[in-house]
Amino acid sequence: MTETVTQPDTPTDPQALADAVTQAMWSRDRATQGLGMQLQSVKPGYALIRMVVRGDMVNGHHICHGGFIFTLADSAFAFSCNSYNQNTVASGCSIDFLAPAREGDVLEAEAVERSLSGRTGVYDITVRTLSGKTVALFRGKSYRIKGEVIAGLQQADGQA
């Protein structure tokens, strides 16, 4: 059985911990930043992220390429399932595209934890326009691996 050793300066309050994890992950997440995503809210087991559909995100049908919608949902999934400061990765996911998103639309991906037991979790992510139209439904299954998010940042920075 592996034991996680928490760094002495790691917050113990669940929301403060989720905030610290968010800062650590955000500082390293060039993909999410590069697509112009904006974190709106992260709580234990929850995340809300926004993204504006840019002109370079539309496909030959002049609608948002599904890969960008998937990436938005996947980013919300990542921030929600890592919010407990335990390194967590996707073990599987699926997405259903329900309606198109168009250039200029602001999309929100809301990730909600449905189950967390042992090393695994299940998260539902709904992608909507700001007007409330549901664009996609994403389900992610998570698996906890060795290490902590914040400690990983400290190690990368040479602080640990």
C-alpha positions as CSV (number, residue, x, y, z in Angstrom):
1,M,0.0,0.0,0.0
2,T,1.4,3.4,-1.0
3,E,1.2,6.2,1.4
4,T,0.9,9.8,0.3
5,V,3.1,12.2,2.2
6,T,1.6,15.7,2.3
7,Q,3.9,18.7,2.2
8,P,3.9,20.7,5.4
9,D,2.6,23.9,3.7
10,T,-0.2,22.1,1.9
11,P,-3.6,23.5,2.9
12,T,-5.9,21.1,4.9
13,D,-9.2,23.0,4.3
14,P,-10.9,21.3,1.3
15,Q,-11.6,24.5,-0.6
16,A,-8.2,26.0,0.1
17,L,-6.6,22.8,-1.1
18,A,-8.7,22.8,-4.3
19,D,-7.6,26.4,-4.9
20,A,-3.9,25.6,-4.3
21,V,-4.1,22.6,-6.6
22,T,-5.8,24.7,-9.3
23,Q,-3.0,27.2,-9.1
24,A,-0.4,24.5,-9.4
25,M,-2.1,22.7,-12.3
26,W,-2.9,26.0,-14.1
27,S,0.8,27.1,-14.0
28,R,1.8,24.0,-15.9
29,D,-1.2,23.5,-18.2
30,R,-0.1,25.2,-21.5
31,A,-2.7,23.4,-23.5
32,T,-5.6,24.8,-21.5
33,Q,-4.0,28.3,-21.5
34,G,-3.1,28.1,-25.2
35,L,-6.7,27.6,-26.1
36,G,-7.8,30.7,-24.2
37,M,-9.7,28.8,-21.5
38,Q,-10.6,30.6,-18.3
39,L,-11.2,28.9,-15.0
40,Q,-14.5,30.1,-13.5
41,S,-14.7,27.9,-10.4
42,V,-13.0,24.9,-8.9
43,K,-14.2,23.2,-5.8
44,P,-13.6,19.7,-4.4
45,G,-14.9,17.4,-7.2
46,Y,-16.1,20.3,-9.3
47,A,-14.9,22.6,-12.0
48,L,-16.4,25.2,-14.4
49,I,-14.2,26.4,-17.3
50,R,-15.1,28.8,-20.2
51,M,-13.7,29.0,-23.7
52,V,-14.6,31.3,-26.6
53,V,-14.9,29.5,-30.0
54,R,-12.3,31.3,-32.1
55,G,-12.1,31.4,-35.9
56,D,-9.2,28.9,-35.9
57,M,-11.4,26.4,-34.0
58,V,-14.1,25.9,-36.7
59,N,-14.1,23.1,-39.2
60,G,-15.2,22.7,-42.8
61,H,-18.8,22.9,-41.8
62,H,-18.1,26.3,-40.1
63,I,-18.9,24.9,-36.7
64,C,-16.6,24.3,-33.7
65,H,-14.4,21.2,-34.3
66,G,-15.4,18.5,-31.9
67,G,-11.8,18.1,-30.7
68,F,-11.9,21.5,-29.2
69,I,-15.1,20.8,-27.4
70,F,-13.7,17.5,-26.2
71,T,-10.5,19.3,-24.9
72,L,-12.6,21.9,-23.0
73,A,-14.6,19.1,-21.3
74,D,-11.4,17.1,-20.6
75,S,-9.8,20.2,-19.0
76,A,-12.8,20.6,-16.7
77,F,-12.6,16.9,-15.9
78,A,-8.9,17.2,-15.0
79,F,-9.3,20.2,-12.7
80,S,-12.3,18.6,-10.9
81,C,-10.7,15.1,-10.4
82,N,-7.4,16.5,-9.3
83,S,-8.9,19.0,-6.8
84,Y,-8.1,16.7,-3.8
85,N,-4.3,17.1,-4.5
86,Q,-3.9,13.4,-5.5
87,N,-2.4,12.9,-9.0
88,T,-5.3,11.6,-11.1
89,V,-5.5,10.8,-14.7
90,A,-8.2,9.7,-17.1
91,S,-8.7,5.9,-17.5
92,G,-11.5,6.4,-20.1
93,C,-14.0,8.9,-21.3
94,S,-16.7,9.3,-23.9
95,I,-18.5,12.3,-25.4
96,D,-21.9,12.8,-27.1
97,F,-22.2,15.9,-29.4
98,L,-25.7,17.2,-29.2
99,A,-25.7,20.6,-30.9
100,P,-23.1,22.7,-32.9
101,A,-21.2,25.5,-31.4
102,R,-20.3,28.4,-33.7
103,E,-17.5,30.9,-33.9
104,G,-17.9,33.6,-31.2
105,D,-19.9,31.3,-28.9
106,V,-18.7,31.2,-25.3
107,L,-18.8,27.6,-24.1
108,E,-18.8,26.5,-20.5
109,A,-17.8,23.0,-19.3
110,E,-19.2,22.1,-15.9
111,A,-17.6,19.0,-14.3
112,V,-19.4,17.3,-11.5
113,E,-18.1,14.3,-9.5
114,R,-20.7,11.5,-9.5
115,S,-18.7,8.8,-7.7
116,L,-15.3,8.6,-5.9
117,S,-14.3,5.3,-4.4
118,G,-10.7,4.0,-3.8
119,R,-8.6,5.0,-6.7
120,T,-11.4,5.5,-9.2
121,G,-14.0,8.2,-9.9
122,V,-16.7,9.1,-12.4
123,Y,-17.3,12.6,-13.6
124,D,-20.1,14.1,-15.8
125,I,-19.2,17.2,-17.8
126,T,-21.8,19.2,-19.5
127,V,-20.7,21.7,-22.2
128,R,-23.1,24.5,-22.8
129,T,-23.3,27.9,-24.5
130,L,-23.8,30.9,-22.2
131,S,-27.4,31.0,-23.5
132,G,-27.9,27.5,-22.0
133,K,-27.9,25.3,-25.1
134,T,-26.3,22.0,-24.3
135,V,-23.6,21.2,-26.9
136,A,-22.1,18.0,-25.5
137,L,-22.2,15.5,-22.7
138,F,-18.9,14.0,-21.6
139,R,-18.3,11.2,-19.0
140,G,-14.8,10.7,-17.6
141,K,-13.5,7.9,-15.5
142,S,-10.5,8.8,-13.4
143,Y,-7.8,6.8,-11.8
144,R,-5.6,8.0,-9.0
145,I,-1.8,7.4,-9.5
146,K,1.2,8.0,-7.2
147,G,2.0,11.5,-6.0
148,E,0.5,14.8,-5.3
149,V,-0.2,17.8,-7.6
150,I,1.2,20.5,-5.4
151,A,4.3,18.4,-4.5
152,G,4.8,17.7,-8.2
153,L,4.9,21.5,-8.8
154,Q,7.4,22.0,-6.0
155,Q,9.6,19.2,-7.4
156,A,9.5,20.7,-10.8
157,D,10.5,24.0,-9.4
158,G,13.3,22.4,-7.3
159,Q,11.6,23.2,-4.0
160,A,11.2,19.7,-2.7
